[in-house]
Amino acid sequence: MTTPLTTRFLRQIAASGPITLAEYMATCLGHPEHGYYSTRDPLGRAGDFITAPEISQMFGELIGLCLAQCWLDQGAPDPVALIELGPGRGTLMADILRATRGVAGFHAAARVHLVETSPTLRAVQAQTLAGHDPVWHDTVDSLPAMPLLVVANEFFDALPIRQFERDPGGWRERLVGIQDGALALGLADAAPLAALDHRLEDTDPGDLVETCAPATAIAAMLGARIAQHGGTALLIDYGDWRSLGDTFQAMADHAPTDPFAAPGTADLTAHVDFEALARAASPAQHTRLTSQGVFLERLGITDRARALAKALRGDALETHISAHRRLTHPDEMGSLFKVLGLYGPNQSPPPGLSA
Ligand code: SAH
């Protein structure tokens, strides 16, 4: 299907040559008029994908209590910025706020800040979080200078990546060009790349490596703020300690699709390279990368699931049981999704994670 973005890309590439995958991805997702996130609410059963907070309230409740415990462990700073990156429908933040109502002084100290580029989703977040006076930001750069508690769920996977194929002569970047009148991937000439020097150790010619410059810039900014003012960040996403291989994917209507077929109409993501985030966040400390299933079990999801189950019958009970399984089981989201914690130089790691 030809979309307005297909025409735009074909014209641009014909005029000035192939573009990086990062430029392609950023335009497809964020173009103000025709971008995927700018034009729709893609979340939930009726959308293109469903995320952990949309599966069950337990996810946000446990994250909320984890962050509130970090706040207490850090001496209950007032004010503290409670920040979410890429809040979607605002469900996760709403669950965090509901679960922490009983933590003495927490709501009085917490100021809610949301980093969100999509006007459509900002409008949904304003409704979900009415009464909590959120402050929106286009980027992390304008976040306030104070102790911070940050959560990002399925945010980093939406940031634009570049792909490089190892070659005896250096690295060949995969670029989006035109083949037979359609958008297609090609390879640039080999060149050395200082940013990938550390990957010469663990790759061979032919291997593909991904980089995500916006992700490392955001992690560096969070790390610097946490090191200076104190705080915690919980970064939750699919990915691994080190990226290897092609993880670029397009999803539409809960199924994989060709990322170049109808630009602007599918969600484009890539796995997160957590080592790159941890390195960039120094001098903040980072935890061990922990699977979502283990993290939620350590925070007590099974007890919480049992307590909620008591009030449920029939279909509602079945849905609840399968939600618990989806969030934690290794065959579902339990091991594909990982959690990386960032915390201050003299602090202890967040509950559920280890140094
Ligand atoms: N965290 C939510 C939503 C995940 S979808 C959940 O778990 O349900 C990704 C979110 O990140 C959306 O809100 C999207 O609009 C936002 N987003 C994507 N790219 C962004 C960027 N570059 N800057 C800020 N927000 C972005």
Residues whose N, C-alpha, C, O or C-beta is under 5 A from the ligand:
A	BS01	SAH	Y37 T51 P53 L85 G86 P87 G88 V115 E116 T117 S118 L121 D138 N153 E154 F155 A158
